[in-house]
Amino acid sequence: MDILADKLHEKYPGVSLASSHIGSMGGIMALKKDETHFATIHLLDEETGEYNKSYLEKYLGDKKIKLIKFVKRVQGFIVQKDNPKGIKDFRDLARDDIRYINRQRGAGTRILLDYELKKLGIDVTQVNGYEREESTHLGVAAAVQAGSADCGLGVYSAAKIFKLNFIPVCNEEYDIAIPEEFLGHENIKKLFQIIKSDEFRKEVEKLGGYEFNLEGDL
């Protein structure tokens, strides 16, 4: 979103993009309350294993919302350099010697964690640090780098920025949910022009762990 905001302002100086780190469910609620033009979401359905669609139906069924495929990104464990605790998968989070740093309630990353713990029969009370929250992937990575946590779930790009090790666990769908009424808005059209541009794509791919998943006409 930061890259998108910069590129949008560079090409169209009179247009700005303001975004907040409130998590995917926060984005859903902002759409429900008509507080945003669009939201980016990556919400895993624990019943189907699919992303995003069921949440729009459940929480925004009374609104005409278009779900636009955006990017696929790698989620995994951000761990300290050289992974001294030998963390391999979600089972390790139940170990007494592992300090975890979590994302806030409503974040898609936290929903993914809960899904995986449930599959393994691990109660959240077994995870040391489950109640300790950060609101961004970079915040998680910073906590791991500082040594106050052994690991946290996040995106590869955050681990890369802090020069930490990364253990991939899944590819998730990070999509755009937008009310159909805004699709014809001139500034939204300009936004999508940036999203489709090679320049934007190259900048995002430099972050690492992102693969564009665009489908259809934006």
C-alpha atoms as a printed R data frame, in Angstrom:
    type eleno elety resid chain resno       x       y       z
1   ATOM     1    CA   MET     A     1   0.000   0.000   0.000
2   ATOM     2    CA   ASP     A     2   2.874   2.377   0.713
3   ATOM     3    CA   ILE     A     3   4.374   1.767  -2.721
4   ATOM     4    CA   LEU     A     4   0.954   2.187  -4.313
5   ATOM     5    CA   ALA     A     5   0.427   5.497  -2.498
6   ATOM     6    CA   ASP     A     6   3.839   6.797  -3.613
7   ATOM     7    CA   LYS     A     7   3.370   5.783  -7.251
8   ATOM     8    CA   LEU     A     8  -0.143   7.213  -7.334
9   ATOM     9    CA   HIS     A     9   1.010  10.579  -6.018
10  ATOM    10    CA   GLU     A    10   4.007  10.638  -8.374
11  ATOM    11    CA   LYS     A    11   1.865  10.173 -11.468
12  ATOM    12    CA   TYR     A    12  -1.184  12.101 -10.256
13  ATOM    13    CA   PRO     A    13   0.045  14.782  -7.788
14  ATOM    14    CA   GLY     A    14  -3.500  15.816  -6.932
15  ATOM    15    CA   VAL     A    15  -4.518  12.296  -5.884
16  ATOM    16    CA   SER     A    16  -3.541  10.716  -2.572
17  ATOM    17    CA   LEU     A    17  -4.085   7.341  -0.936
18  ATOM    18    CA   ALA     A    18  -4.494   7.187   2.828
19  ATOM    19    CA   SER     A    19  -4.386   3.740   4.435
20  ATOM    20    CA   SER     A    20  -4.500   2.347   7.963
21  ATOM    21    CA   HIS     A    21  -3.084  -0.874   9.428
22  ATOM    22    CA   ILE     A    22  -6.283  -2.225  10.995
23  ATOM    23    CA   GLY     A    23  -6.204  -5.825   9.776
24  ATOM    24    CA   SER     A    24  -8.436  -7.584   7.283
25  ATOM    25    CA   MET     A    25 -11.472  -7.762   9.551
26  ATOM    26    CA   GLY     A    26 -11.002  -4.089  10.316
27  ATOM    27    CA   GLY     A    27 -11.167  -3.494   6.573
28  ATOM    28    CA   ILE     A    28 -14.366  -5.525   6.315
29  ATOM    29    CA   MET     A    29 -15.949  -3.485   9.112
30  ATOM    30    CA   ALA     A    30 -14.817  -0.211   7.497
31  ATOM    31    CA   LEU     A    31 -16.577  -1.285   4.285
32  ATOM    32    CA   LYS     A    32 -19.661  -2.208   6.256
33  ATOM    33    CA   LYS     A    33 -19.745   1.248   7.884
34  ATOM    34    CA   ASP     A    34 -18.983   3.065   4.587
35  ATOM    35    CA   GLU     A    35 -15.734   4.404   6.050
36  ATOM    36    CA   THR     A    36 -13.442   3.453   3.164
37  ATOM    37    CA   HIS     A    37 -13.364   3.311  -0.632
38  ATOM    38    CA   PHE     A    38 -11.791  -0.163  -0.584
39  ATOM    39    CA   ALA     A    39 -10.064  -2.658   1.673
40  ATOM    40    CA   THR     A    40  -7.300  -5.192   1.099
41  ATOM    41    CA   ILE     A    41  -8.053  -8.520   2.749
42  ATOM    42    CA   HIS     A    42  -6.527 -11.978   3.245
43  ATOM    43    CA   LEU     A    43  -9.040 -13.889   5.326
44  ATOM    44    CA   LEU     A    44  -8.861 -17.673   5.451
45  ATOM    45    CA   ASP     A    45 -12.138 -19.553   5.784
46  ATOM    46    CA   GLU     A    46 -11.453 -22.230   8.396
47  ATOM    47    CA   GLU     A    47 -14.206 -24.439   7.009
48  ATOM    48    CA   THR     A    48 -13.264 -24.404   3.321
49  ATOM    49    CA   GLY     A    49  -9.605 -23.374   3.323
50  ATOM    50    CA   GLU     A    50 -10.458 -20.652   0.781
51  ATOM    51    CA   TYR     A    51  -9.746 -16.962   1.052
52  ATOM    52    CA   ASN     A    52 -11.978 -13.883   1.315
53  ATOM    53    CA   LYS     A    53 -15.202 -14.694  -0.547
54  ATOM    54    CA   SER     A    54 -17.119 -16.200   2.391
55  ATOM    55    CA   TYR     A    55 -16.290 -13.208   4.602
56  ATOM    56    CA   LEU     A    56 -17.771 -10.801   2.067
57  ATOM    57    CA   GLU     A    57 -20.906 -12.923   1.907
58  ATOM    58    CA   LYS     A    58 -21.162 -13.183   5.692
59  ATOM    59    CA   TYR     A    59 -20.479  -9.582   6.689
60  ATOM    60    CA   LEU     A    60 -21.278  -7.589   3.537
61  ATOM    61    CA   GLY     A    61 -24.032  -9.652   1.933
62  ATOM    62    CA   ASP     A    62 -26.319  -6.622   1.812
63  ATOM    63    CA   LYS     A    63 -23.786  -4.596  -0.205
64  ATOM    64    CA   LYS     A    64 -22.609  -4.912  -3.794
65  ATOM    65    CA   ILE     A    65 -18.917  -5.592  -3.312
66  ATOM    66    CA   LYS     A    66 -16.496  -6.649  -6.041
67  ATOM    67    CA   LEU     A    67 -13.594  -8.876  -5.024
68  ATOM    68    CA   ILE     A    68 -10.565  -8.174  -7.197
69  ATOM    69    CA   LYS     A    69  -7.657 -10.598  -7.247
70  ATOM    70    CA   PHE     A    70  -4.496  -8.704  -6.384
71  ATOM    71    CA   VAL     A    71  -1.406 -10.640  -5.255
72  ATOM    72    CA   LYS     A    72  -0.399 -13.932  -3.739
73  ATOM    73    CA   ARG     A    73   2.145 -13.622  -0.987
74  ATOM    74    CA   VAL     A    74   4.186 -15.981   1.133
75  ATOM    75    CA   GLN     A    75   3.366 -16.218   4.824
76  ATOM    76    CA   GLY     A    76   5.702 -17.941   7.210
77  ATOM    77    CA   PHE     A    77   7.622 -17.846  10.456
78  ATOM    78    CA   ILE     A    78   9.934 -14.892  10.939
79  ATOM    79    CA   VAL     A    79  12.718 -16.217  13.163
80  ATOM    80    CA   GLN     A    80  16.024 -14.968  14.504
81  ATOM    81    CA   LYS     A    81  19.129 -15.120  12.350
82  ATOM    82    CA   ASP     A    82  20.197 -18.730  11.718
83  ATOM    83    CA   ASN     A    83  17.082 -19.945  13.571
84  ATOM    84    CA   PRO     A    84  18.877 -20.835  16.853
85  ATOM    85    CA   LYS     A    85  15.734 -22.430  18.349
86  ATOM    86    CA   GLY     A    86  15.340 -24.770  15.361
87  ATOM    87    CA   ILE     A    87  11.749 -23.736  14.673
88  ATOM    88    CA   LYS     A    88  10.200 -25.755  11.857
89  ATOM    89    CA   ASP     A    89   6.400 -25.604  12.019
90  ATOM    90    CA   PHE     A    90   3.342 -24.716  14.100
91  ATOM    91    CA   ARG     A    91   3.962 -27.569  16.535
92  ATOM    92    CA   ASP     A    92   7.017 -25.740  17.814
93  ATOM    93    CA   LEU     A    93   4.842 -22.906  19.124
94  ATOM    94    CA   ALA     A    94   3.689 -25.155  21.964
95  ATOM    95    CA   ARG     A    95   7.263 -25.579  23.215
96  ATOM    96    CA   ASP     A    96   8.068 -23.994  26.578
97  ATOM    97    CA   ASP     A    97  11.228 -22.356  25.234
98  ATOM    98    CA   ILE     A    98   9.560 -20.536  22.328
99  ATOM    99    CA   ARG     A    99   8.387 -16.924  22.751
100 ATOM   100    CA   TYR     A   100   5.839 -15.958  20.105
101 ATOM   101    CA   ILE     A   101   4.740 -12.509  18.931
102 ATOM   102    CA   ASN     A   102   1.186 -12.405  17.566
103 ATOM   103    CA   ARG     A   103  -0.814 -10.117  15.281
104 ATOM   104    CA   GLN     A   104  -3.863  -8.252  16.558
105 ATOM   105    CA   ARG     A   105  -7.354  -9.736  16.681
106 ATOM   106    CA   GLY     A   106  -9.053  -9.573  13.294
107 ATOM   107    CA   ALA     A   107  -5.799  -9.697  11.316
108 ATOM   108    CA   GLY     A   108  -5.766 -12.285   8.549
109 ATOM   109    CA   THR     A   109  -2.415 -13.549   9.798
110 ATOM   110    CA   ARG     A   110  -3.880 -14.267  13.228
111 ATOM   111    CA   ILE     A   111  -6.818 -16.083  11.665
112 ATOM   112    CA   LEU     A   112  -4.306 -18.239   9.766
113 ATOM   113    CA   LEU     A   113  -2.487 -19.011  13.025
114 ATOM   114    CA   ASP     A   114  -5.721 -19.994  14.798
115 ATOM   115    CA   TYR     A   115  -6.660 -22.217  11.853
116 ATOM   116    CA   GLU     A   116  -3.354 -24.082  11.945
117 ATOM   117    CA   LEU     A   117  -3.349 -24.451  15.738
118 ATOM   118    CA   LYS     A   118  -6.883 -25.814  15.665
119 ATOM   119    CA   LYS     A   119  -5.920 -28.404  13.052
120 ATOM   120    CA   LEU     A   120  -3.110 -29.613  15.308
121 ATOM   121    CA   GLY     A   121  -5.202 -29.609  18.461
122 ATOM   122    CA   ILE     A   122  -2.989 -26.977  20.097
123 ATOM   123    CA   ASP     A   123  -4.782 -24.681  22.538
124 ATOM   124    CA   VAL     A   124  -3.805 -21.018  22.325
125 ATOM   125    CA   THR     A   125  -2.930 -21.070  26.035
126 ATOM   126    CA   GLN     A   126  -0.028 -23.355  25.117
127 ATOM   127    CA   VAL     A   127   1.542 -20.625  22.965
128 ATOM   128    CA   ASN     A   128   3.839 -18.414  25.026
129 ATOM   129    CA   GLY     A   129   3.130 -14.888  23.757
130 ATOM   130    CA   TYR     A   130  -0.213 -15.533  22.050
131 ATOM   131    CA   GLU     A   131  -1.717 -12.479  23.792
132 ATOM   132    CA   ARG     A   132   1.220 -10.233  22.880
133 ATOM   133    CA   GLU     A   133   0.186  -8.305  19.781
134 ATOM   134    CA   GLU     A   134   1.712  -6.215  17.004
135 ATOM   135    CA   SER     A   135  -0.368  -4.391  14.394
136 ATOM   136    CA   THR     A   136   1.986  -4.878  11.408
137 ATOM   137    CA   HIS     A   137   4.284  -7.496   9.896
138 ATOM   138    CA   LEU     A   138   7.194  -5.080  10.355
139 ATOM   139    CA   GLY     A   139   6.337  -4.782  14.047
140 ATOM   140    CA   VAL     A   140   6.532  -8.568  14.369
141 ATOM   141    CA   ALA     A   141   9.867  -8.656  12.578
142 ATOM   142    CA   ALA     A   142  11.227  -5.822  14.745
143 ATOM   143    CA   ALA     A   143  10.309  -7.732  17.916
144 ATOM   144    CA   VAL     A   144  12.119 -10.818  16.659
145 ATOM   145    CA   GLN     A   145  15.191  -8.826  15.651
146 ATOM   146    CA   ALA     A   146  15.268  -7.115  19.060
147 ATOM   147    CA   GLY     A   147  15.327 -10.524  20.731
148 ATOM   148    CA   SER     A   148  12.099 -10.056  22.683
149 ATOM   149    CA   ALA     A   149  10.477 -12.868  20.673
150 ATOM   150    CA   ASP     A   150  11.796 -16.010  19.003
151 ATOM   151    CA   CYS     A   151   9.324 -15.968  16.151
152 ATOM   152    CA   GLY     A   152   6.136 -14.562  14.713
153 ATOM   153    CA   LEU     A   153   3.988 -15.243  11.699
154 ATOM   154    CA   GLY     A   154   4.368 -12.737   8.869
155 ATOM   155    CA   VAL     A   155   5.310 -12.077   5.267
156 ATOM   156    CA   TYR     A   156   8.701 -12.773   3.711
157 ATOM   157    CA   SER     A   157   9.312  -9.114   2.821
158 ATOM   158    CA   ALA     A   158   9.298  -8.145   6.519
159 ATOM   159    CA   ALA     A   159  11.881 -10.805   7.353
160 ATOM   160    CA   LYS     A   160  13.990  -9.660   4.415
161 ATOM   161    CA   ILE     A   161  14.003  -6.023   5.544
162 ATOM   162    CA   PHE     A   162  15.279  -6.986   9.004
163 ATOM   163    CA   LYS     A   163  17.710  -9.610   7.645
164 ATOM   164    CA   LEU     A   164  16.017 -12.409   9.581
165 ATOM   165    CA   ASN     A   165  15.421 -16.031   8.638
166 ATOM   166    CA   PHE     A   166  12.089 -17.045   7.172
167 ATOM   167    CA   ILE     A   167  10.282 -20.388   7.151
168 ATOM   168    CA   PRO     A   168   7.459 -20.388   4.571
169 ATOM   169    CA   VAL     A   169   4.189 -22.066   5.545
170 ATOM   170    CA   CYS     A   170   1.675 -21.057   2.838
171 ATOM   171    CA   ASN     A   171   0.791 -18.825  -0.080
172 ATOM   172    CA   GLU     A   172  -2.172 -16.606   0.701
173 ATOM   173    CA   GLU     A   173  -4.484 -14.536  -1.482
174 ATOM   174    CA   TYR     A   174  -4.279 -10.809  -0.766
175 ATOM   175    CA   ASP     A   175  -7.188  -9.217  -2.612
176 ATOM   176    CA   ILE     A   176  -9.056  -5.938  -2.975
177 ATOM   177    CA   ALA     A   177 -12.679  -5.613  -1.861
178 ATOM   178    CA   ILE     A   178 -14.380  -2.536  -3.298
179 ATOM   179    CA   PRO     A   179 -18.015  -1.378  -3.462
180 ATOM   180    CA   GLU     A   180 -19.208  -1.557  -7.065
181 ATOM   181    CA   GLU     A   181 -20.375   2.064  -6.864
182 ATOM   182    CA   PHE     A   182 -16.754   3.236  -6.701
183 ATOM   183    CA   LEU     A   183 -15.483   1.319  -9.721
184 ATOM   184    CA   GLY     A   184 -16.290   4.179 -12.099
185 ATOM   185    CA   HIS     A   185 -14.732   6.828  -9.872
186 ATOM   186    CA   GLU     A   186 -11.920   8.672 -11.705
187 ATOM   187    CA   ASN     A   187  -9.450   8.375  -8.830
188 ATOM   188    CA   ILE     A   188 -10.164   4.655  -8.475
189 ATOM   189    CA   LYS     A   189  -9.499   4.233 -12.205
190 ATOM   190    CA   LYS     A   190  -6.164   5.996 -11.728
191 ATOM   191    CA   LEU     A   191  -5.395   3.712  -8.795
192 ATOM   192    CA   PHE     A   192  -5.982   0.622 -10.930
193 ATOM   193    CA   GLN     A   193  -3.828   2.072 -13.705
194 ATOM   194    CA   ILE     A   194  -0.957   2.171 -11.242
195 ATOM   195    CA   ILE     A   195  -1.685  -1.372 -10.035
196 ATOM   196    CA   LYS     A   196  -1.510  -2.658 -13.635
197 ATOM   197    CA   SER     A   197   1.705  -0.783 -14.443
198 ATOM   198    CA   ASP     A   198   5.015  -2.578 -14.913
199 ATOM   199    CA   GLU     A   199   6.705   0.003 -12.684
200 ATOM   200    CA   PHE     A   200   4.477  -0.823  -9.716
201 ATOM   201    CA   ARG     A   201   4.815  -4.556 -10.326
202 ATOM   202    CA   LYS     A   202   8.626  -4.353 -10.357
203 ATOM   203    CA   GLU     A   203   8.725  -2.356  -7.111
204 ATOM   204    CA   VAL     A   204   6.467  -4.855  -5.327
205 ATOM   205    CA   GLU     A   205   8.409  -7.844  -6.624
206 ATOM   206    CA   LYS     A   206  11.601  -6.291  -5.217
207 ATOM   207    CA   LEU     A   207  10.127  -6.718  -1.742
208 ATOM   208    CA   GLY     A   208  10.218 -10.485  -2.197
209 ATOM   209    CA   GLY     A   209   7.508 -13.052  -1.554
210 ATOM   210    CA   TYR     A   210   4.862 -11.473  -3.797
211 ATOM   211    CA   GLU     A   211   3.331 -12.851  -6.998
212 ATOM   212    CA   PHE     A   212   0.730 -10.897  -8.941
213 ATOM   213    CA   ASN     A   213  -2.620 -12.610  -9.202
214 ATOM   214    CA   LEU     A   214  -4.573 -10.073 -11.264
215 ATOM   215    CA   GLU     A   215  -7.604 -11.425 -13.101
216 ATOM   216    CA   GLY     A   216  -9.929  -9.698 -15.584
217 ATOM   217    CA   ASP     A   217 -10.206  -5.992 -16.337
218 ATOM   218    CA   LEU     A   218  -9.613  -3.495 -13.553
